[in-house]
C-alpha cells in the first residue's frame, strides 16, 4: 500500500498546472450537468411525496 501511495504522490507532484487547469475545465460542465439532473430528480421526488433522506 505504501508503494501505491508513493507512486500516486509522485505522479501528483509531477502534474503540470496546465494539465490540472485543463482537466478541471473539461469536468466542470459535466459536474454542473449532474447537479442539474440531480436537482430535477429531487424536485420530482418531493412533488411525488417521496422522502429524500432514504
C-alpha positions as CSV (number, residue, x, y, z in Angstrom):
1,X,0.0,0.0,0.0
2,X,2.9,2.4,0.8
3,X,4.3,1.9,-2.7
4,X,1.0,2.7,-4.3
5,X,0.7,5.9,-2.2
6,X,4.3,6.8,-3.1
7,X,3.5,6.3,-6.8
8,X,0.3,8.4,-6.6
9,X,2.1,11.2,-4.7
10,X,4.9,11.2,-7.3
11,X,2.5,11.5,-10.2
12,X,0.5,14.2,-8.4
13,X,3.7,16.2,-7.8
14,X,4.8,15.9,-11.4
15,X,1.4,17.1,-12.8
16,X,1.7,20.4,-14.5
17,X,-0.6,23.3,-13.6
18,X,-1.6,23.5,-17.2
19,X,-2.8,19.9,-17.1
20,X,-4.8,20.4,-13.9
21,X,-6.5,23.5,-15.2
22,X,-7.3,21.9,-18.5
23,X,-8.8,18.8,-16.7
24,X,-10.9,21.0,-14.4
25,X,-12.2,23.0,-17.3
26,X,-13.3,19.8,-19.0
27,X,-15.0,18.3,-16.0
28,X,-16.8,21.5,-14.7
29,X,-19.7,21.3,-17.4
30,X,-20.1,17.6,-16.6
31,X,-20.4,18.2,-12.9
32,X,-22.8,21.1,-13.5
33,X,-25.0,18.8,-15.7
34,X,-25.1,16.1,-13.0
35,X,-26.1,18.7,-10.4
36,X,-28.9,20.0,-12.6
37,X,-30.1,16.4,-13.3
38,X,-30.0,15.5,-9.6
39,X,-31.9,18.7,-8.8
40,X,-34.6,17.7,-11.2
41,X,-34.8,14.2,-9.6
42,X,-35.1,15.7,-6.2
43,X,-37.8,18.1,-7.3
44,X,-39.8,15.2,-8.8
45,X,-39.3,13.1,-5.7
46,X,-40.5,16.0,-3.5
47,X,-43.5,16.6,-5.8
48,X,-44.4,12.9,-5.6
49,X,-44.1,12.9,-1.8
50,X,-41.1,10.6,-1.7
51,X,-38.8,11.2,1.3
52,X,-35.4,12.5,0.1
53,X,-33.4,11.1,3.1
54,X,-33.7,7.5,2.1
